Amino acid sequence: MVTTAKFAENRDVLQNISWHTFKAMLADMGSERNKRLIAATRAFRTWVRQQMSIAGQ
């Protein structure tokens, strides 16, 4: 599950993942991980909005 906290900046919290999984995700993202995380977060939020819109119809 991903939770978005309300701060001066946006933060997403990954819950119920192991440390091993987290480290593997960072390794997969490489040195450009900050840009990739920002893009992935935006894409995920867009997907969630779309799913909520579909469910509300």
N, C-alpha and C positions, 0 to 999 in steps of 0.2 A: 504494500500500500504506500502511496505517496501523499504526504501531507504538506500543504503550503502554509507557512507561518506568515503573519502580518508583521513585518519589520520595515525599517526604512529601505531595506533592499529585500528582494524576494528570495526566499530560501525554501527549498524543498527537502523534506526529510524522508529518506527511504527507511521503511520499517520492516522488521522481520526478514532481514537478509544477514547472512553470515559475514564475518570479517573476511573470510576467504573470497566470497563472492564480490565484496566491495573492492578488495585489492585487485581482483581479476578485472573488474570493470575499469578501474583506473589504469591498469596496464594496457587494456585494449584501446583506451582512448589516447594513449601516448602523450606527447608533450603539448599538444593543442587541446587538452582536455577541458580547459575553461570555456573555450569557444564552443566545443562540442556539447558540453553540459548545458550551456545557455540555449543553443539551438534545439537540443533534445527536450528541454523544459518547455520551450515555446511550442514545439510540435505536440507535446503531450497535453498541454493546456488546451490547444486548439482541438485536439481529438476529444478531450473530455467535454468541451462545450458542444461539439457536434453530437456526441452521444446523449448529452442531456437534452439537447434540442429535439433529437429523434424520439427520445423517451417521453417528452412532453407533448408530442403531437397526438 
